[in-house]
Amino acid sequence: MPSMLDAVVVGAGPNGLTAAVELARRGFTVALFEARETVGGGARTEELTLPGFRHDPCAAAHPLGINSPAFRALPLERYGLQWLQPELPMAHPFPDGSAAVLSRSPAETAASFGPRDAGTYRRLVQPFLPRWDTLARDFMSLPLTALPRDPVTLARFGLAGLPPSTWLMRRFRDEKAKALLAGLVAHVMAPLSGFATSAIGLVFALAAHARGWPVARGGSQAISDALAAHLKDLGGQIHTDYEVKRLDDLPPARAYVFDTSPTALARIAGLGDLYHRYRYGPGVFKIDYALDGPVPWTAPEARVAGTVQIGASSREIGTALRAASREGRAPDAPFLITVQPGVVDPTRAPEGKQVFWAYGHVPNGWTGDLTDAIERQLERFAPGFRDRVLARATAGPPELAARNANYVGGDIATGAVTGLQALLRPRLSLFPYATPHPAVYICSSATPPGPGVHGMSGHNAAKAVWRRLRQT
């Protein structure tokens, strides 16, 4: 190792790995340090239940990953990453056996909402689809890391996206469209009435129409492993099983980049109460299942979808979100996000078997057991589900935080996506990746553009770092 590195990255999640790759690509000497024994962060794959069943402990479907400008600019396929597309990106079943769908086709999606809302949906998404790649780059590069390439479209998107999703849902007349859109917003655990929640729903919908909601062949670990292999080929060093408690634990470097929570960064770098106003959001209770066959969904569309949202109505979804985020209690009928990789990836489980995961929202730091409530919900839409369960691995907020220190209180978004913090995180600043320490930066999901396996927070932070390094 050189006596003085250009950059040290702490945390080998997708953002830390991306930041390290971006710096190494530009000729800087880089070393990455990870507390766990393997890289991955929120993109890992492990045998959590039975031998031969490969589960994703956190993220499993990747609409933002395949659409990420950072990932698309890297040769990750050369290092084994293969995106697999299910027949339907997402389905939202209802108790009567019908379903709304989020399809690659906007027309098919609109048709699933029914004749009264089909035209409304097409008019909503159509202006953005031809300009999606530019819009995604502009949206995910803010703030001030790059000038907008299409400011007119970005401004139009802002007008549609900044209002609460409850306003957006008023455009629709029937429950199928409202419930599906409410579920899209709930992916980031934001209350439906929150600022800019319309943008969240629109981004997920447009991402599906542009490139789908794929899974990574073999598991989400393939994303992290591809980034790590590329980093090594670029000359970067990776040190695992290395916990960092203070800056003195790290080798001398011109810049330190942290893929950690803001509170962990402040503690390690001695920044005091810099992020004392930063708020963490609800936690999740997650169950990974080994199943003796496919989930017995009543709705046929759900049987071929990679992701299935579970919420009988937009009202039920909103009630569940309020209970977890505002009322401090676990919902009686939790909204569930579920992923079934086996519909397209046979490598995840022994022949004829399936892996499946589901999670519901709970208060931050909650210590109860949501298993029964989750499985009651699943039985409403997939009668006989419990009969298919071979084994289950449960993880509430304490277990999730123990596996990944960035998930403070079980918050997998590394910070509440509410109020101004939805856009200006981790603090009110035009330069969110920098800190008062001139050599210390943050690149985790606590920075724009926020949660998800997309690497753009790392990409944006790396820009700030290499600009400073070139100046000095």
Helices and strands as residue ranges (DSSP letters): E 5-10, H 14-25, E 30-33, H 63-67, H 69-72, G 76-79, E 83-84, E 88-93, E 99-102, H 106-112, H 115-125, G 129-131, H 132-141, H 151-161, H 165-169, H 175-186, H 197-211, E 215-216, H 221-233, E 237-239, G 247-249, E 253-258, H 262-269, E 283-291, G 300-304, E 305-310, H 314-325, E 336-339, G 341-343, G 346-348, E 354-362, H 371-381, G 385-388, E 389-395, H 397-403, G 408-410, G 419-422, E 440-442, H 456-471
